[in-house]
Amino acid sequence: MSMVLFASVVRVRDGLPLSASTDYEQDKAVQESKRHLKSLSKKLGHFPDRCTLRIGQYTINFTSSLGVGYMMVCTESYPSVLAFCFLDELQMEFIVSYDTNKINGAVRPYSFIEFAPNQMLEPVTLAGIISCMLSLLCGALNLIRGVHAIESVLQTEEEDLNCIVAFFIGTAACFYQCYLFTFCTGWRSLKAFLSFALICLCNLYLYELRNLWQLFFHVTVGAFATLQIRLRQPQGKAPDYNV
């Protein structure tokens, strides 16, 4: 199963750990990967800004910016693109939460433990998997129609440019719902409802280009995905942290 197992935030200049996710995994191979991660955290200044290291059946991904490193251990099958999307999201939330002066002034390990990166979501359900697959399908259908609309513009110049925009916004909204279902981010429910609203507005604008069954399918899938995002809540924090 592809998943993120552990994440931490460290200060690049000295490897001081600033925050870390809940330690819920006792597998020896995972613990060994985490030891490698902690060793690497003291040498981040010698590595490129974005790196991947494979340790047995697990992978360490890390990125650094503005003097702070963001690191994670995940299963080997976890896609690198999603891994670095997760780290970028982690970076954005950490930067918003803490300014440079607080980060540079930290003197003890895990000064920002309340940040708790990578709070794990509840296990994926069959309904959740189906909702993601359907959202990807709707996104792909919108993308295909958008590409065809561009071709029509280039050939006949009779296609409504706003329809092209609507197709691509619909594509982005569907894919973003898959992202929200997969990752624990701030304001997930609000973002899910906003994405659903975009899906509804796009289909409303494309009313003349789709029949009622097609409109019903896209809106229903969007509503179903929104519900699954809302139902898949973060897991409760364990009492012990990696401190």
C-alpha positions in Angstrom: 0.0 0.0 0.0 1.4 3.4 -1.0 1.5 5.8 1.9 3.4 8.4 3.9 4.8 7.0 7.1 6.7 9.8 8.8 7.5 13.5 8.2 9.7 16.0 10.0 10.7 19.7 9.7 14.3 20.6 10.5 16.5 23.7 10.5 19.1 23.3 7.7 22.1 25.1 9.3 22.4 22.6 12.3 19.8 19.9 11.7 17.7 20.9 14.7 14.3 19.1 14.5 11.5 21.7 14.7 8.5 19.4 14.4 7.6 15.8 13.5 4.6 13.7 12.9 3.2 11.1 15.2 5.3 8.0 15.7 2.8 5.2 15.0 4.9 2.8 13.0 7.1 0.2 14.9 8.4 -1.7 11.9 12.2 -2.1 12.1 12.7 -1.2 8.5 10.8 2.0 9.0 12.8 2.8 12.1 16.0 2.3 10.2 14.8 4.6 7.4 14.0 7.2 10.1 17.5 6.9 11.5 18.9 7.6 8.0 16.5 10.6 7.8 17.7 12.0 11.1 21.3 11.6 10.0 20.6 13.3 6.7 19.0 16.2 8.5 22.3 17.3 9.8 23.8 17.4 6.3 21.0 19.0 4.3 23.3 22.0 3.4 25.4 19.6 1.3 22.5 18.3 -0.8 20.4 19.8 -3.6 17.1 21.5 -2.7 15.1 18.4 -3.7 16.4 14.9 -3.3 15.1 11.3 -3.1 17.0 8.4 -1.3 15.8 4.8 -1.3 16.4 2.7 1.8 15.3 -0.8 1.3 11.6 -0.9 0.7 11.1 2.7 1.8 12.0 6.0 0.3 13.2 9.2 1.9 12.2 12.5 0.1 13.4 15.9 1.3 13.4 19.4 0.1 14.7 22.6 1.7 14.0 26.3 1.3 14.7 29.5 3.3 16.8 27.6 5.8 14.2 25.0 6.6 14.2 21.3 5.5 11.1 19.2 5.0 11.6 15.5 5.1 9.5 12.3 4.8 9.6 8.5 4.8 7.2 6.8 2.5 6.7 3.4 0.9 8.8 2.7 -2.2 5.6 2.6 -4.4 4.5 6.1 -3.3 4.8 8.3 -6.4 7.6 10.9 -6.3 5.3 13.6 -7.7 2.8 13.1 -4.9 5.7 13.0 -2.3 7.0 16.4 -3.4 3.5 17.8 -3.6 3.1 16.8 0.0 6.4 18.4 1.0 5.5 21.6 -0.9 2.2 21.7 1.0 4.0 21.1 4.2 6.4 23.9 3.4 3.6 26.4 2.6 1.7 25.7 5.8 4.9 25.9 8.0 6.0 29.2 6.4 2.5 30.6 7.1 2.6 29.4 10.7 6.1 30.5 11.7 8.3 33.4 10.7 12.0 33.4 10.1 12.9 35.0 13.5 11.1 32.3 15.4 12.7 29.5 13.4 16.2 31.0 13.8 15.6 31.7 17.5 14.6 28.1 18.3 17.0 26.6 20.8 15.4 23.3 21.8 14.4 20.3 19.6 10.7 20.2 18.5 10.0 23.8 19.5 7.0 23.7 17.1 5.8 20.2 17.8 2.2 21.5 17.9 2.5 21.9 14.1 2.5 18.1 13.8 3.1 17.7 10.1 1.5 14.8 8.2 -1.4 14.2 10.5 -2.6 10.9 9.1 -6.1 10.5 7.6 -8.4 7.7 8.5 -8.0 4.5 6.3 -9.3 4.7 2.8 -12.7 3.1 2.2 -14.0 1.4 -1.0 -16.4 4.3 -1.5 -13.5 6.7 -1.2 -11.5 4.8 -3.8 -14.5 4.8 -6.2 -15.0 8.5 -5.7 -11.3 9.2 -6.6 -11.6 7.0 -9.7 -14.8 8.7 -10.8 -13.3 12.2 -10.2 -10.2 11.3 -12.2 -12.6 10.1 -15.0 -14.6 13.3 -14.9 -11.3 15.3 -15.0 -10.1 13.4 -17.9 -13.3 13.8 -19.8 -13.2 17.6 -19.2 -9.6 17.7 -20.3 -10.3 15.8 -23.6 -13.3 18.1 -24.4 -11.1 21.1 -23.6 -8.4 19.9 -26.0 -10.9 19.3 -28.7 -12.4 22.7 -28.2 -8.9 24.3 -28.6 -8.6 22.3 -31.9 -11.9 23.7 -33.0 -10.8 27.2 -32.3 -7.7 26.7 -34.4 -9.6 25.2 -37.3 -12.8 27.1 -37.5 -12.5 29.9 -34.9 -16.2 29.3 -34.0 -15.8 27.8 -30.5 -16.6 29.8 -27.5 -13.4 30.5 -25.6 -15.2 30.6 -22.3 -16.2 27.0 -22.8 -12.5 26.1 -23.1 -11.9 27.8 -19.8 -14.8 26.1 -18.2 -13.6 22.6 -19.3 -10.1 23.2 -17.9 -11.4 24.7 -14.6 -13.6 21.6 -14.3 -10.6 19.4 -14.9 -8.6 21.2 -12.2 -11.5 21.0 -9.7 -11.9 17.3 -10.2 -8.2 16.6 -9.8 -8.0 18.8 -6.8 -10.8 16.9 -5.1 -8.6 13.7 -5.5 -5.8 15.6 -3.9 -8.0 16.7 -1.0 -9.2 13.2 -0.4 -5.6 11.9 -0.3 -3.9 14.5 1.8 -4.6 16.1 5.2 -4.5 19.9 4.6 -5.9 22.9 6.3 -9.6 23.7 5.6 -10.1 20.5 3.6 -13.9 20.6 3.9 -14.1 24.2 2.8 -11.8 23.6 -0.1 -13.8 20.5 -1.1 -17.1 22.5 -1.1 -15.4 25.3 -3.2 -14.2 22.7 -5.7 -17.7 21.2 -5.9 -19.1 24.7 -6.5 -16.7 25.2 -9.3 -17.7 21.9 -10.8 -21.4 22.9 -10.7 -20.7 26.4 -12.2 -18.6 24.9 -15.0 -21.3 22.4 -15.9 -24.0 25.1 -15.7 -22.0 27.1 -18.2 -21.6 24.0 -20.4 -25.3 23.2 -20.3 -25.7 23.5 -24.1 -22.8 21.2 -24.8 -23.8 18.3 -22.6 -27.1 16.3 -22.2 -28.9 16.0 -18.9 -27.3 12.6 -18.2 -23.8 14.0 -18.6 -24.5 17.0 -16.4 -26.1 14.7 -13.8 -23.0 12.4 -13.9 -20.5 15.2 -13.4 -22.4 17.0 -10.6 -23.2 13.7 -8.8 -19.5 12.6 -8.9 -18.5 16.0 -7.6 -21.0 15.7 -4.7 -20.0 12.2 -4.0 -16.3 13.1 -3.9 -17.1 16.1 -1.6 -18.9 13.8 0.8 -16.0 11.3 0.9 -13.5 14.1 1.6 -15.8 15.3 4.4 -16.1 11.7 5.8 -12.4 10.9 5.8 -11.3 12.8 8.8 -7.7 13.0 10.3 -6.9 10.3 12.8 -6.6 11.2 16.4 -3.1 12.1 17.5 -1.3 9.4 19.4 0.0 10.4 22.9 3.7 10.1 22.0 5.6 12.1 19.5 9.0 11.7 17.9 10.7 13.9 20.5 
